[in-house]
Amino acid sequence: FTSEAGVADQVQVALVPFALAVGSSGVVLVLNAAMQAMQKGSVCVLISGIGGWAVFLPMAWSLGFQGHVSLGGVWLGAALGEVFKAMTMSLIFFTSDMY
């Protein structure tokens, strides 16, 4: 889509973390709906807050700007935050009594 090598390199570096972040976000969406149905909405809010503010934001900032990974680092931070949320929600969902 561009002939600029710098832009193409940035997109190539960011593509895998972007895909991981989007895929994990879809898992979080499904788990969030399931946990809402189990009356665990406040747990979802807590997990999303921790995943966003304590994992995603610091990791995206440190990798993207401090670590000089640029766009790929920002998306890697997003992926780490979403994976944290998906893993934590999965743990709570699958260990909860559903009845």
Buried (B, 14 or more C-beta within 10 A) or exposed (E): EEEEEEEEEBBEBBEEBBEBBEBBBEBBEEBBEBBEEBEBEEBBEEBBEBBBEEBBBBBBBEBBEEBEBBBBBBBBBBBBBBBBBBBBBEEBBEEEEEE
